Amino acid sequence: MPAPRKYPPELIERGVQMVAAIRHGDPDRPGVIRQVGELLDIHPEVLRHWVKKADAENEKSRAAGPEALDLRRLERENAELRRVNSILKAAAILFAAEIERAS
């Protein structure tokens, strides 16, 4: 049985986002992980591990390149088509009920 997690996932995500935002604004600023860790009451080495993991995942998604962009575009298109399809189904049911009532 794995050990229970000390930090909730929301806190992990928030810490990683804060480090990324600070690094984006001031890439040469030293001690960012330590400062964010102190602010959120997270041990700096734990936060450093999360940031490294997030960086690796981001690098992997960037490396996918055009295929990843195509996949995201197709997923958005699929979601839009599903939304339109549900609207058309609702309209068809409405029109069928109107025709049934008229006859």
Backbone bond lengths (Angstrom), bond angles and torsions (degrees), N, CA, C in turn:
res aa  C-N    CA-C-N  psi(-1)  N-CA   C-N-CA  omega(-1)  CA-C   N-CA-C  phi
1 M - - - 1.454 - - 1.531 107.88 -
2 P 1.351 117.34 126.24 1.467 119.07 -178.90 1.524 111.44 -70.08
3 A 1.307 113.97 156.18 1.470 119.89 179.41 1.530 109.63 -68.33
4 P 1.321 117.00 146.07 1.469 119.14 178.14 1.530 110.34 -66.18
5 R 1.313 115.34 146.98 1.462 120.41 -179.62 1.520 109.78 -76.95
6 K 1.330 114.92 135.56 1.453 120.53 -178.44 1.527 110.79 -79.98
7 Y 1.339 115.78 -32.27 1.464 120.75 -175.91 1.527 109.59 -114.36
8 P 1.329 117.09 134.72 1.470 119.51 178.35 1.538 110.71 -70.45
9 P 1.325 117.00 154.43 1.471 121.01 -178.53 1.529 113.36 -57.89
10 E 1.329 117.21 -33.49 1.464 120.39 179.74 1.527 110.92 -63.48
11 L 1.327 115.83 -39.19 1.460 120.63 179.50 1.530 110.35 -68.38
12 I 1.326 116.54 -39.44 1.459 120.86 176.82 1.521 109.85 -59.31
13 E 1.320 115.50 -50.33 1.468 120.63 -178.05 1.527 111.08 -61.60
14 R 1.316 116.39 -42.94 1.461 120.09 -179.67 1.526 111.69 -63.85
15 G 1.321 117.09 -42.78 1.462 121.21 179.06 1.519 111.86 -62.51
16 V 1.326 116.79 -44.83 1.463 121.16 179.61 1.523 110.24 -64.23
17 Q 1.330 117.34 -41.84 1.463 120.70 178.72 1.523 111.59 -64.46
18 M 1.326 116.77 -39.81 1.468 119.54 179.34 1.526 110.94 -64.60
19 V 1.327 117.00 -43.26 1.467 120.50 178.73 1.519 109.51 -62.49
20 A 1.326 117.33 -44.28 1.467 120.79 -179.57 1.526 110.96 -62.84
21 A 1.325 117.05 -41.64 1.464 120.40 -179.13 1.528 111.33 -65.56
22 I 1.310 116.92 -42.71 1.466 120.43 179.77 1.522 109.98 -66.90
23 R 1.325 116.99 -42.77 1.466 120.20 178.23 1.522 111.60 -63.66
24 H 1.323 117.11 -35.41 1.468 120.71 178.68 1.527 110.55 -66.47
25 G 1.325 116.24 -41.43 1.465 120.79 -179.24 1.512 113.14 -74.34
26 D 1.313 117.68 -35.60 1.471 122.44 -177.62 1.532 108.90 -143.87
27 P 1.348 117.28 82.42 1.463 120.26 -173.77 1.528 114.85 -63.88
28 D 1.328 118.58 -21.81 1.468 121.15 -177.60 1.526 113.14 -94.21
29 R 1.305 117.43 3.99 1.466 121.01 -177.59 1.528 110.47 -72.17
30 P 1.322 118.32 123.20 1.468 120.71 -179.64 1.536 111.83 -83.73
31 G 1.317 116.38 153.69 1.459 121.73 172.55 1.511 115.66 73.81
32 V 1.325 117.78 23.56 1.465 120.59 -177.05 1.525 110.75 -63.67
33 I 1.319 116.54 -45.64 1.471 119.84 -177.36 1.522 110.57 -63.25
34 R 1.314 117.24 -41.55 1.464 120.86 179.25 1.535 110.29 -62.91
35 Q 1.345 116.50 -44.21 1.464 120.40 -178.06 1.526 111.55 -64.99
36 V 1.331 116.61 -45.10 1.465 119.65 179.08 1.532 109.81 -66.14
37 G 1.334 116.48 -39.44 1.467 119.84 177.74 1.518 112.33 -59.85
38 E 1.327 116.48 -42.87 1.472 119.94 178.10 1.525 110.81 -66.14
39 L 1.325 116.22 -39.37 1.462 120.45 -179.03 1.530 111.54 -63.93
40 L 1.330 116.14 -41.06 1.467 120.45 -176.91 1.530 112.86 -96.31
41 D 1.328 117.14 1.95 1.460 122.98 -179.24 1.533 111.17 61.15
42 I 1.355 114.01 48.78 1.468 122.22 177.25 1.521 106.95 -120.75
43 H 1.321 116.83 137.88 1.454 119.91 177.23 1.534 108.59 -61.99
44 P 1.344 118.40 132.52 1.468 121.19 -175.81 1.530 114.65 -57.45
45 E 1.324 118.19 -35.92 1.468 119.70 -179.83 1.522 111.56 -69.26
46 V 1.322 116.91 -33.62 1.461 120.79 176.89 1.525 108.73 -67.04
47 L 1.323 116.77 -46.42 1.463 121.08 178.90 1.530 110.23 -63.04
48 R 1.326 117.64 -39.94 1.465 121.43 178.59 1.537 110.24 -59.76
49 H 1.324 116.29 -40.95 1.470 120.86 177.93 1.522 110.62 -61.61
50 W 1.339 117.50 -45.15 1.462 121.20 -179.64 1.526 110.99 -64.00
51 V 1.335 116.27 -41.08 1.468 120.43 -179.02 1.529 109.59 -65.66
52 K 1.330 117.49 -42.88 1.469 120.29 177.92 1.528 110.93 -61.17
53 K 1.310 116.16 -42.38 1.464 120.79 179.86 1.529 110.55 -63.56
54 A 1.330 117.08 -44.21 1.464 121.01 178.61 1.526 111.09 -64.94
55 D 1.335 117.33 -39.51 1.464 121.02 177.63 1.528 110.63 -62.09
56 A 1.333 116.40 -42.14 1.465 120.54 179.57 1.522 111.07 -64.46
57 E 1.330 116.80 -41.11 1.466 120.48 178.78 1.518 110.81 -65.93
58 N 1.341 116.95 -41.01 1.463 120.48 178.11 1.521 110.95 -64.72
59 E 1.309 116.47 -40.15 1.460 121.06 179.11 1.524 110.20 -64.00
60 K 1.325 116.07 -40.28 1.460 120.74 179.35 1.527 110.42 -64.08
61 S 1.328 117.53 -41.91 1.461 120.51 -179.89 1.524 111.06 -69.80
62 R 1.342 117.71 -34.04 1.457 120.82 176.20 1.517 111.21 -68.98
63 A 1.324 116.23 -34.32 1.458 120.75 -178.24 1.528 111.17 -68.22
64 A 1.308 117.11 -25.97 1.454 120.36 -179.94 1.525 110.80 -64.72
65 G 1.313 117.62 -29.56 1.452 123.30 172.98 1.511 114.64 63.96
66 P 1.332 116.10 -130.39 1.461 121.00 -172.68 1.524 113.60 -61.92
67 E 1.334 116.52 -31.17 1.467 118.51 179.71 1.525 110.54 -64.25
68 A 1.319 116.32 -40.28 1.463 119.97 179.93 1.528 110.39 -67.30
69 L 1.326 116.63 -39.10 1.467 120.15 178.01 1.520 110.47 -64.69
70 D 1.333 116.67 -42.91 1.463 120.41 177.73 1.521 111.04 -62.39
71 L 1.322 115.85 -42.22 1.457 119.69 -179.91 1.528 110.88 -62.36
72 R 1.331 116.99 -45.35 1.469 119.93 178.87 1.526 111.05 -62.27
73 R 1.344 116.22 -41.86 1.467 120.27 179.61 1.527 109.72 -62.69
74 L 1.325 117.24 -44.09 1.460 120.99 -179.90 1.529 111.77 -66.52
75 E 1.327 116.99 -36.44 1.470 119.87 177.10 1.520 111.24 -64.94
76 R 1.341 116.48 -41.23 1.476 119.68 176.91 1.529 110.61 -64.30
77 E 1.326 116.14 -43.62 1.459 120.46 179.24 1.524 110.71 -62.58
78 N 1.321 117.01 -41.35 1.457 121.82 178.69 1.531 110.62 -61.91
79 A 1.320 116.91 -44.25 1.468 120.82 179.12 1.527 110.60 -62.27
80 E 1.332 116.58 -41.61 1.471 120.24 178.85 1.524 110.72 -64.48
81 L 1.330 117.78 -42.32 1.458 121.20 178.99 1.523 111.57 -64.97
82 R 1.321 116.84 -37.80 1.470 119.58 176.48 1.537 110.83 -64.17
83 R 1.334 115.83 -40.21 1.471 119.92 179.07 1.528 110.40 -63.65
84 V 1.335 116.78 -46.65 1.464 121.47 179.88 1.522 110.14 -63.28
85 N 1.330 117.05 -40.54 1.459 121.12 179.63 1.524 111.20 -61.55
86 S 1.332 116.76 -41.78 1.467 118.94 179.74 1.527 111.09 -66.48
87 I 1.330 117.33 -34.76 1.465 120.67 176.53 1.522 110.19 -65.53
88 L 1.332 116.65 -44.33 1.465 120.57 179.31 1.529 112.05 -63.83
89 K 1.330 117.37 -38.31 1.460 120.44 177.16 1.525 110.83 -62.97
90 A 1.332 115.82 -43.91 1.467 120.12 179.37 1.524 110.40 -63.55
91 A 1.331 117.33 -39.52 1.466 120.69 178.92 1.523 110.49 -66.51
92 A 1.333 118.19 -40.67 1.460 121.65 179.29 1.530 110.53 -62.16
93 I 1.322 116.81 -41.58 1.471 120.52 178.28 1.520 110.35 -64.07
94 L 1.327 116.20 -41.41 1.460 120.76 179.03 1.530 111.13 -63.31
95 F 1.333 116.98 -45.95 1.457 120.28 179.33 1.518 111.87 -65.80
96 A 1.328 118.35 -38.47 1.458 121.54 178.20 1.523 110.35 -63.26
97 A 1.309 116.44 -40.61 1.476 119.38 178.44 1.513 110.45 -66.93
98 E 1.311 118.68 -36.52 1.474 122.75 178.90 1.528 109.93 -66.67
99 I 1.321 118.43 -42.71 1.457 122.11 179.80 1.529 109.85 -66.70
100 E 1.316 117.29 -40.26 1.469 121.75 179.42 1.534 110.71 -64.71
101 R 1.312 115.76 -38.79 1.459 120.29 179.91 1.532 111.08 -69.63
102 A 1.333 116.53 -34.17 1.465 121.32 -178.73 1.510 111.84 -74.07
103 S 1.323 119.16 -24.95 1.460 119.73 -176.79 1.489 114.27 -92.00
